[in-house]
Amino acid sequence: MMKKWLVAVLTVFVLAACGDKQEASPENLQKTIDEGTVGFEMMGDSIQEEADVPEAEKNNIISAFNEYIAAFNEKDLERYKNIISKNATGFNYDEDIEAVSDVFNQYDVKRTAEDITIVKYSGDEAQVFSNLTTETKEIDTGAELSGVGRQVTVLKKEDGWKVSSIYYIGSE
């Protein structure tokens, strides 16, 4: 029972920005990687930083990623709305906002990103890798769980950098 709860919660809040829950399956994620949508092999141990990112853009991209994590951790729906793309490729904006709002009402969540690295950059799109630790507490029951995984957050340049899709693999 507890394992199912953990999987359900992690799926909702880590992949809240992935409107298509099938996208989260290992098979679909591997297909996405094979097609070149995500800029590196998520199962490998080596993460290579993209060399051709202008310093100012690098700072803006990392700042946008950090804002995405902070807005979520602080349950600030307005800030979260401002960092998520309205023209996302990986989720429906309105559905994502509704799902995240539900998470904010039911859980206290703290996500900690480490090893934040831009792994792919093309001027109007950036892919940011991070090792993500997620600590969750269900507000009603006080039940606590934590999980770790690897995430690639795809940001698109549209009036600043905005989160457009998310790819996540949890560790066993």
C-alpha positions in Angstrom: 0.0 0.0 0.0 2.7 2.4 1.0 4.7 1.7 -2.2 1.7 2.4 -4.4 1.1 5.7 -2.5 4.8 6.6 -3.1 4.6 5.8 -6.8 1.3 7.8 -7.2 2.6 10.8 -5.4 6.0 10.9 -7.1 4.3 10.5 -10.5 2.0 13.4 -9.7 4.4 16.0 -8.4 7.6 15.1 -10.1 5.9 14.6 -13.4 3.1 17.1 -12.9 4.3 18.9 -15.9 4.0 15.7 -18.0 0.3 15.7 -18.9 0.7 12.4 -20.8 1.4 9.9 -17.9 2.5 7.3 -20.5 5.5 9.5 -21.2 6.8 8.5 -17.8 7.1 4.8 -18.6 10.7 3.5 -19.1 9.8 2.2 -22.6 8.4 5.6 -23.7 11.3 7.4 -22.1 13.8 5.2 -23.9 12.0 5.8 -27.2 12.2 9.6 -26.6 15.9 9.3 -25.8 16.5 7.1 -28.9 14.7 9.7 -31.1 17.1 12.4 -29.8 14.5 14.4 -28.0 16.5 14.3 -24.7 20.1 15.2 -25.2 21.8 12.3 -23.3 21.5 8.8 -22.1 19.6 8.9 -18.8 20.8 5.5 -17.7 24.5 6.3 -18.0 26.7 7.7 -15.3 28.5 10.4 -17.3 26.8 13.7 -17.7 28.5 16.0 -20.2 27.9 19.8 -19.9 27.1 21.5 -23.2 30.1 23.6 -24.1 28.5 26.1 -26.5 26.2 28.0 -24.0 26.9 31.7 -23.8 27.7 32.7 -20.2 24.7 35.1 -19.9 22.3 32.5 -21.3 23.7 29.8 -19.0 23.0 32.0 -16.0 19.5 32.7 -17.3 18.7 29.1 -17.9 20.0 27.9 -14.5 18.2 30.8 -12.8 14.9 29.7 -14.5 15.4 26.1 -13.5 16.1 27.2 -9.9 13.0 29.4 -10.0 10.9 26.3 -11.1 12.2 24.3 -8.2 11.8 27.1 -5.7 8.2 28.0 -6.8 7.2 24.4 -6.4 8.9 24.0 -3.0 7.3 27.2 -1.7 3.9 26.2 -3.0 3.7 29.5 -4.9 1.2 28.8 -7.6 1.6 32.3 -9.2 5.4 31.9 -9.5 4.9 28.4 -10.8 2.5 29.6 -13.4 5.1 32.2 -14.6 7.9 29.6 -15.0 5.8 27.0 -16.9 5.4 27.4 -20.7 1.9 28.1 -22.0 3.0 26.5 -25.3 4.6 23.4 -23.7 5.5 20.4 -25.7 5.3 17.9 -22.8 2.1 18.8 -21.0 -1.1 20.9 -21.1 -0.6 24.1 -19.2 -4.1 24.3 -17.6 -4.0 20.6 -16.6 -0.6 21.0 -15.1 -1.6 24.0 -13.1 -4.6 22.1 -11.8 -2.5 19.0 -10.9 0.1 21.1 -9.1 -2.5 23.0 -7.2 -3.9 19.7 -6.0 -0.4 18.6 -4.9 0.1 21.9 -3.1 -3.2 21.3 -1.2 -2.5 17.7 -0.2 1.3 17.5 0.3 4.3 19.3 1.7 7.0 18.6 -0.9 10.6 19.6 -0.9 12.6 18.9 -4.0 16.4 19.3 -3.9 18.3 19.4 -7.2 22.0 18.7 -7.4 24.5 18.3 -10.2 22.5 20.9 -12.2 24.0 20.8 -15.7 23.0 22.1 -19.1 23.4 19.0 -21.3 21.9 20.4 -24.6 21.4 23.9 -25.9 20.2 25.3 -29.3 19.6 29.0 -28.7 15.9 28.7 -28.1 15.9 25.4 -26.2 17.9 24.1 -23.3 17.9 20.8 -21.5 18.9 20.8 -17.8 20.0 17.6 -16.1 19.7 17.3 -12.3 19.8 14.6 -9.7 16.6 15.2 -7.8 15.8 14.2 -4.2 12.1 14.6 -3.2 10.8 14.5 0.3 7.0 14.3 0.7 4.7 14.6 3.6 1.0 14.0 3.2 -0.8 16.8 5.1 -3.8 14.8 6.3 -2.0 11.7 7.5 1.6 13.0 8.2 2.9 10.0 6.2 6.4 10.8 4.9 8.3 9.4 1.9 11.3 10.3 0.0 12.6 9.4 -3.5 15.6 10.1 -5.7 15.9 10.2 -9.4 17.4 11.8 -12.4 15.5 14.5 -14.3 15.9 16.4 -17.5 14.0 19.6 -17.6 13.5 21.1 -21.1 13.2 24.8 -21.2 12.1 26.9 -24.2 12.9 30.6 -24.7 9.6 32.5 -24.8 9.6 35.7 -22.9 12.4 34.3 -20.8 13.1 30.7 -20.2 10.1 28.5 -19.4 9.7 24.8 -18.6 8.3 23.0 -21.6 8.7 19.3 -20.7 10.2 17.0 -18.0 11.7 13.6 -18.2 12.3 11.7 -15.0 13.6 8.3 -14.0 13.4 7.3 -10.3 16.1 5.2 -8.7 15.3 1.9 -7.1 
